[in-house]
Structures are given as C-alpha cells and as structure tokens.
Amino acid sequence: MPSLKDVQNKIAAVKKTKQITKAMNMVATSRLRGAQTNMENFRPYAAKFTEVLGSLAEKSGDEASPLLLPREDVKKIHIVLCTSDRGLCGGFNVNLIDKTIAFIKEKAGADIELSFTNFGRRGRDWCRKENYAIADEHIGVVGTNIEFSVSATAGRLMVDGFLQGDYDEVHVIFSEFLSMARQVPTIKQLIPIPPIETAVEEATEASGEYQAEHICEPSPESLLGELLPRNVNVQLHSALLETSTSEHAARMAAMDNATKACNDLIENLTLLYNKARQAAITAELMDIVGGAEALKG
C-alpha cells in the first residue's frame, strides 16, 4: 500500500489537472458560441449561392465552364484536409485522418498522384509523416475567427491548378457540425463542381418549397464564369467554419469528460488515502498494545 504522502501528492496533482480541464472546457464553450454563430450565419448564404448557380447551370449546360466538366482520366487528386492545430479534443483529428485514409484507399491506383492542402497543424504533421506532397498549408486558421480572404486565396490556387492541369479532382475533407454531441467527418468534391442543379432539386423536394426562376443579365454563361470560382471559395469557407465549430464542440466534450474522470480519480484516491491512514493508525495501536504487554511481562 502506498504511503500517505504519496497518496496526498497524487490527490493534489489530480486536483490541479481538474482545474486545467475545467478552465479549458470553459474556454471551448466560450469560443464555441462565436464559431457556431458564424457558421449558422453563413449557411443561408452558401445555400442561396448554390441555388442561384443551379439555376444558371441548368440554363447554360455543362459546356459553359471547364470547372463543370469532369476529366475522363483522373490521375492527379488534390485533397484539402481540415484539422485542428491542437489536440485535447477527443477523437476529432483521428476521425478526420481515418476518413482521409479510407478515401485514399478507395482512390488508390498505380498512377494516382496525391497532393494536399492542409488547414491545421495535426493534418500537416500527418502528411509529413506519411511523406505526402503538401502544396499549401495554413496553420493557426481553424479554431479562430476565420477570414474569408483565407478561403478565397486557397480556392483561387486550387482553381488555377485545375485549369492548368495540375489537378484532375479537388476534394475537401472536413468535420460537419450536426449537434453538440455529433460531428461527422465529411468528404465533398470541390472541383470539378458536381451537378449543382441536382442538389437544388433534391433540396426543393425535401422542403416542398417552390424555387423561383432567376432572370440573368448578362447571359448565364458570363455569370457562371464569374460565380463558379467563387463557389469553390464559398464551399471551402463553409467547410472551415463547420470544422472550427466541430473542434470547439469536441474539445468541450473531451474536457468535460476529463473533468468527470478527475472527480472519479479523486474519489478513489481519497478512499485509498483513508484506507492507508486507517492501516497506519492500526499499526501504531498494535505497537502501543504490544509495548504495554511487554512491560507487564
């Protein structure tokens, strides 16, 4: 049985750890409110943007822009991996990396070339460990107040890379925020832009609402040339906002579980301390009784 001093030191250490986890839980909760507000404010904009693009694409056809045409032979795949910069958020980063590994295995081929754009240090470190080519990296972006200029800069590089033939497909892997207890790793194709009108029709059937026809000036083809690259920026920014909100929710839950584990550990250590103290008292009483009996003899 450990000594009383050792148990006391362990209890003190766990109490300090509990203070840290509780403080981190409060910080994550505070940041979650802001991140969730930004995400919820941006969702209607992204949805309306997709609706307008769907109407334009339906009028002009797939030939209106090279960003709508899939490549016949896909050899170069670019992946945008959105993770966090720090840990202590449960399985948040592990789930995203596992989703990436599953996607790579699905697309695996002898002639497939993979490259990455990393948002977050954890994903960047994993790519370096696995020796994947990193075209671009952004550290200290996810988890903070994300500027749209960051998404626009990264999106422009991806569009230019696709048009120049550096990439045949561009996919983004992010964590979709569904609720405080559920964040789902998700894969979305950014380039070539998947059929937008199909997504709009599905949303219309699900909601049962009438989608108004958009009158275009200038022509739909001209507008698509301007709006399709911006759609990549919008979808990428939406993915970053979703990931940021999911990270704070995952860290808040992880720190809450860690605080509860500290309480359980303190309770067990206190019980152990009481047992050790009782054993020490019993041993001292036995020594006193033994000494008294020896004096009588």
N, C-alpha and C positions, 0 to 999 in steps of 0.2 A: 504494500500500500504506500502511495507517495506521501511525503511529509506534508505537514500543514502549510509550511512556507511555499512549497511548490504549488499546491492547490490554490493558495491565495494569489500567487503570481499569475496563474492561468486565468483565474476569475477576473483579475484586473486587466489582463490583456484582452480577454473576450469583451469586456465592457467597453474598452477603447475602440475595438473593432466595431462594436454595435453603434457607437457614436458616429463613426465614419460612414457606415452603411445607411444609417438613418439620415445623415446630412446629404448623402448622395441621392437618396430617394426623394428628399425634398427639392433638391436642385433639379432632378429629372422631371419631377412633377411640374415645377415652375416653367421649365423650358418646353415641356410638352404642350402647355396651353397655347403658347405663341406659335409653335410649329403646327399644331392642329388647326389653329385659326387660319394661318397662311395657306395650308393645304385645302381646307374647305372653301376658302375664298377663291382659290384658283381652279377648282374642279368645274364650276359652271362655265368659266371662260374656255377651258380646254374642251368641254363638251360642245359648246356652241361653235367653236372653231372647227371641230370635226364635222359638225352638221353642215356648216357652210361649204367646207371642202367637199363633202359628199355630194351636195347639190351641184357644185361646179364640175366635179369629176364625171358625174353621170351625164352631163350635157356635152362635155368635150371628148370623153373616151380616154382609153389608156394611152393613146398616142400623143396626148397633149404634152407630156413631160417625161424625160428619161427617168425621173425619180419614181414613176409609176410602173415602169417596165422591169419585170424580174429577169435576171440573167439566165440564159439557158444552161450554162455550165458554171456552177458555183464552186470556186476553188479557194477564194480568199474571204474568210469570215472575220469580221471585227466585232468584239464584244465590249460593251460598256458595263463594267461591274461596279455597282454602287454598294459600298460597305461603310462602316464607321471608322473613325480614326482611333478610337479607344475601345477597350474591352469592358468587362464587368457588365455585360448586357445579356447574360444567359447564352442561348444558342443562336442569337441573332446573326452573327457573322458566319458561324458554322453552317447554318441552313442556307445562306446565300452561296457560300462556296460549294456546298454539296449540290445545289441546283446548277451551278456552273459546270461542275464535273459531270453531272448527268447529261447536260446539254452537249458538252464536248464529246462524250461517248456516243451520243445519238448522231452527231455530225461527223464522227471520226471517219477518216479515209486516208488513203496513201498520199493523195496530192493536196489535201486540205491544209491551208496556211491560216494560223490563228494569230490574231493580234488583239491587244487590249487597250482600252482607255479606262483608267482607274479613278474613281471618286472614293477616297478613303484610304487610310494607311493599311488597314488589315487586308484588303483585297490586293493592294500593291505589293505588300510583303509576300502574299501567297503566290502571286505571279512571278516574282523574283525567285522564290524557292523552287517553283516548277519550271523555271527557265523559259517562260513565255515572253514573246515580244511585247513591249509596252510602248505604244505610240504616243501616249499622253497620260499625265497623271495630275490630279487635283487633290491636294492634301489640305485639311482644315476647312473644307467646304460643307460637307454633310454634317448635320448636327448644329449648324449655326444658322444665322439669318441669310439664306441663300439668295444671291443677286441673280436676276435674270440674265445679266450680261455674261455670267459664267457659263450658263447653259447655251447662250447664243454663240459664244466663241467656240465651245466644244462642238456644237451642232454644225457650225459652218465648216469646221475642219473635216467632219465626217461626210458632209455633202460633197465637198471638194474632192475628198478621197474616193468617193463612189463614182463621181463623174470622170475622174482621171483614171479610173480602173484599178486603184489601189485596193478597193474592197468590192466584193460582189454582194455581200449582205452585211448589214449592221443590226445587231440585236442589243437590247438593254436588259440587264438583269437587276431587279430592284425588289424591295420589300413593300408589298401593298398593304396599306393600313385598313383593316376591316373593323377592328374594335380594340379596346384596351387590352384584351386578352388574346387577340389573334392578329398576327401579322404574317402574311403569306408570301414567300419568295415567288416572284413572277418573272416571266420572260416575255418581252414584247419586241416585235420586229419594227425597227425604225426606218430602214432603207433596204430595198425599195419599199415604198409606202404601200401597205396592204390595201386591198379594195375598201375604200372608205365608205362607199355607198352601201355596202353590205352591213357594216357596223351601224350605220344610221338607220337602215331598215329594221334591223333587229331591235334597236333601241325604241323605234317607233311602235313596233308590235308589242314590245314589253310594256310600254307606258300607255298605249292606246290613244296617244295624242296625235293630232294632225300636224305634220311638218310642212310649213309654208314653203312655197317655191321662191327662190331668190332670183331677182332680176339683176343682171350683171351689166356694168358699164365700167371699163371696156369689156371685151369679149371674155368668156370663161377661160380660154387658153392663156390669155395675157395675165389674168388674175392668178391662175394656177402656177405660172412661172414665178410669181412673187410669193404666193402663200404656201406652196409645198415645202420650200426650205424652212420657212418659219414654223410649219407644223412639226418638223423634226425638233426644233428648239423648244416648242411648247410641250411636246410629249416627253422630251428629256427633262425639262424643268419640273414637270408633273411627277416624273419618276423620282427625282431628287427630293421633292417635298414629301412624297409618300415615304421614302426611305428615312428621311430625317425624323418624321413623326413616329415611325415604327421603332426607330432606335431609342428614342426617349421613352416610349411605352415599354419596350423590352427592358431597358435599364431600370425603370421604375419598378417593374415587377420583380426583376432579379434582386434589386436591393431590398425590396420588401421581404422577399423570401430569405435573404441573407440575415435581415434583422430578426425574423422569427427564429431562424436557426441559432442565432446568438442567444436569444432568450432561452431556447431549449438547452443549449450547452451550459449556460449559466446555472440553470436549474439543476442539471445533472452534476455539475462541479460543486454546487452548494451542498447537494446531498452527499457527495463524496467527501467534502470537507467536514461535514457533520459526523460522518462515519469515522473519519480519521481522528477527529477531535475526541469522539467518544472512546475510540480504541486507546488513545494516548491517556485519557483520564482513567480508564480501566487499568491500564498497565501501571500507572502511578499508584492507584489504590492497592493493587496487588503487591507492589513493592512495600508500601506502608504496612499492610497487614502482615506480610512476610517478615518485615523487620520487627514488628511488635511481637509476633510469635517467637521469633528467635531470642528476643530479650527475656521473654517469660521462661524459655527453656534454660 
